Amino acid sequence: MNVRRLIPAAALAGAVALGATALTACSGASAAGGNTDGKLAVTASFYPMQFLAERIGKEHVTVTTLTKPGVEPHDLEITPKQTGRLGESDVILYLKTLQPAVDKAVAQSGVKNVVDAGTLTELEAHAASGHDDHDHAAEEHDHDHGGAGKDPHVWLDPAKYAQIAKGVGAALGKADPAHAADYEKNTATLVTELGSLDTEFKDGLKTTASRTFITTHAAFGYLAERYGLDQEGISGIDPESEPSPARMKDLQGVAAKDKVTTVFFETLAGDKTAKALAKDTGLKTDVLDPLEGITDKSQGADYFEVMRSNLKNLQKALGAK
């Protein structure tokens, strides 16, 4: 005898519906994120946001980044496919004005939980030159992607990055209340680590032969201000742009006056300009990484390792004692 014939059609339909409901609930699929693994779907605009999401969210999140390793974030273009996927996110973490294409895609996404890291700390204006007598460099910097002269490279200051981390942790907890306690705990751990890194920089750069460093990318304004250094950017905000002959002459004078030993370049941009200045002034070259992305060429596997490499390179270049 076939037992299935004894089950009324209505009951069978109800059982199928109940099973489908249970399957959906177990899979964790959500209308907001379309994520089927039960985790919070977080989209990060570029590496510093990705790092925070991964360290704070840990096993409760699935993190996708819009800027792939090796891609210069400032020049990122968003594909229609990426824009469509962005709308499936539960949470979006980005830094407004850093990447115009991302700003536009986020505005079109319709995602409820959108976090602009720039609102979680105070953004400041920084000139490409740390010296008052280079007004043209400051003017050049005022027209950068930071918007109204605001410098977006805030993650290079561990103290400000910690403020952003707290905001990200709160946002993840709001989007996923069931794991809010874990997000809070992970945030506290990360903030403590960032505090230790801040102390390392303060102690490591307290006494140096020079306080001035020259870099192709004027991304280190926050770091310079935090630790009492003077940043001299060769080409302003764009590491690939050619500096004017007048700027190169200015920097030769700065190098001689301030006992500069090294011209820094970054891993995601070419070192042609840095080598040209170094050749003209008899200086060395080294890497100072703005941490906009991690690649196999990076001097470390994550934020903390690269920042400590930056500290080591700065100590060597500045003659730390």
N, C-alpha and C positions, 0 to 999 in steps of 0.2 A: 504494500500500500504506500502511495506517495503522500507523505505527511504534509507537504507544501500545499496540497489541494484543500486541506482543512483550514487554512488561514484565510479569513475574509479579505477581499481585495482592499477594502478601506484600511484595515489594520496593517496590511502589507505596505500600502502607500505611506502611512504614518510612520512606520518603522524606517522606511527608506529616508524620509524627510528628517527624522530624528538623527539617523546615522550621519547624514550630510552635515547637519548642524553641529554635531559632536566633532566631526572631522575638521570642520572649519575652526572650531574653538580650539582644538588641540594643535592645529597647525599654526595658530597665532596670526592668521591672515587678517589684515585690517584694511578698511576702506581708505584710510588716510595714507598708509605707507605701501600697501600692496606687498608687504614683507611676509613671507610664508615660513620663516624659521622661528617665529616667536620673539624676535629681537627688534629693538628700536632701530629703524632705518635712518641713519644720519648721513647727510651729504655735507662734506667739508670742501670749501673752495680751493684751499691749497694746504701745504704741509703743516704750518703752525696750527691751523684749525683741526686738521686730521689728528695731529699728535694729542691735542687736548681731548678730543672725542674718544680716542682709543685708550688713553690713560685713565680717564674718568669713567667712561662707559664700560670698559673691559668686556666681560662675557655677555653683558646685556645689550650690546649694540652691534650693528653691522655698519661699518663706516666705508663710504665711497668718497673718493676725492675727484674733483673736476680737473685738477691740474696734475697730470701724470709726471712721474720722476723724469728729470732732465729737461722739462719744458719751462721756459722763462715765464713766470706767472703774470708779469705786467702785460705781456703780449698775447695772452690766451684768447682764443676764439672758441665760442661754444657752438657745437653742432646742434641741429634740430633734434637729433636723437637724444643728446644729453639734456636738452631743455625739456623734452618729454619725460625723461626719467626723473628729472629734478622734481617734477610735480608729484611723484610717488613717494617722496621723502616724508618721514615723520618729523624730522628736524633738519633745518639747514643752518650751518655755521659759516659765516663769511665775514670779510672786512670791507665794508662799503668804501668805494672810491679807489681801492687798490687795483681792481680788475673790472673795468667798465662793462665788459661782456657778461660777467657774472652778475653784476648789478641788474642788468636788463633782464637776464634769464630768471633771477630770483623774483623780480617784480611781476613777471608773467606766470610764475609757478602756481600761485594760489595756495601755497603751503601755509598752514596756520602758525606753526612754531618756527619762526625765523629769528636768528640771533645775529645781530651785527656787533662784532667784537669791539668796534670803535665806540659803542655806547656803554661799554662795561668799564672803561677807564678814560682818563682825560688825554685826548690827542693834543699834541703841541706842534708849533711851527719850528722847524730847524733849518738853518741855512746850510748850504753845501760847504761853507767855509766857517771854521771856528774863530776866524780872525775878523775883527771889525773893519779892516781896511780892504776887504774884498767884497764890496757891496754888489758888484755885478753877479757874483756867484749866488748871493742870497736871492737876488731878483730872479735868477734862472730857476732856483729851487721853488720859488713861490708859484710857478706855473706847472708844478708836477701833478701827478695823479692823486695826491693827498687831498685835494679840494681846499680852496681858500688858504693855501699855504700850509695845511696840516700834514705832518709827516705820518704815514701809515705804518712804518716799520717798528711798531710798538713792542712786538714780541722779543726784540733784542735787548730789552730791559727786563731782567727776571722779575723785578718787583711789580712792574706793570702787567707782565704776562700772568703773574699770580692773581692779580685782580680780575683779569679776563677769565682765568680758570674758575674762579669762584662763580662768576656769572654763568659760565657754561654748565657747571655742575648743577646750579639752581634750575637752569632751563631744561636739562635732561630729567631732573626730578619732577618738574612740572608736567613734562610730556609723558613720563612713565612713573606715576606715583608708586606703583608696586615695588619699584627698586630704588626709590628716593634715598633710603638710608644708605645703600651701597654707594650711590653717586656722591653723597655727602662725605662718606668715609674716604673714598678714593680722591676726592677733591682736597680734603685736608692733608692727605699724604703727599699729594703733588705740590701743594702750596708750601709745605715744609721743605721739600726738596728744592724748590725754587728759592726759598729763603736761604738755604745753605749755599746754593750757587751764587746768590747775590753777595754773601759774605766772602766767598772765595774770590770774587772779582774785586771787592773792596780791599781785601787784605793783599791780594796779588798785585794790585796796581797802585797801592798807597804811596810807594816811594820809587820813582823812576827817573832816569836821566833826562828824558824828554816827555812832554805831555801831548805831543802832536803826532797824529798818524795820517798818512795820505792813502786814499783808497779810490779805486775806479768808480765805485758805486756809493753814492752819498746816502747810505742806508743806516748809518750807525749814530745818528744824532741822539737818540734816546740813551744808547749805551755810553756815548761820550759825556752827555750831561750827567748821567747817574754817577760816573766814576771820575769826574773832573778832568776829562780829556778834551782835546780840540781835534775835530774831524776836518780834514781837507779833502773834499771830493774833486776828482779830476774833471769829470764830465757832468757834474750835477747828478740828477736822479737816474739818468739812463746810462748804464755801464757800457753800452755799445757805441754811444755817440762820440764824435771826434771833438776834443777840446780845442779851443781857440789858441793861436800862438801866444796871445797875451796871458791866457790862463796858465799855459805851460811855463811861461817866464815867471809868473807870480809864484808858482809852486817851486821853482828852482830857488827862488829867494827864501821862501818859507823853509825849505829843506835845510838850507845853509844856516839860517837864523835859529831854527828850533832843534837843531841836531837830529834831524830825521835820518834814519838809517835804511828804511824799508818802504817800498811802494806795494800796497796790497791790491790783489785782484780776487775775483770770486770764481767758484767752480762752474757756475751756470753761464758765465759770459767769458769772452775771449780775454787774453792777457796782453794783447798787442799794445794797447795804450800804456799800460803799466810798464811794460818792458821798454817802450820808447822813452818814457820819462826817466826810468831807472838808468838807461844807457846815457842819457844826456846829463844826469846828475851824479853818476857813479854810485847809485844806490842798489840795494838788493831788492828782490821781489819775494812775496810770500802770499799765502791765502788768508783772507778774512771773509768768512762765509756768512752771508746775510740770512741763511737758513730758510730760503724760500722753497727749497726742495731738497730731498736726499737722493743721491745717486751713488753708484759704486765708486765714484771719484771723490765723494765727500770724506772729510777727515773725521769720520764717526758714523755710527749707525742710527743715531737718533738725536733729538734736540740737545740733551745734556752732554753727550759725547762731543758733538760739534762745537757747542758753546765752550767747553773746556779746552778744545783745540784752539779756538779763537783766543781764549785767555792766554794760553801758552805762547801763541804767536805774537800777541800784543806785548807780553812780558819781554820776550826776546827782542822785539823791534824797539821797544821803548827803554830798554836797559833797566828792567826792574831789579831792585836790590832787596 
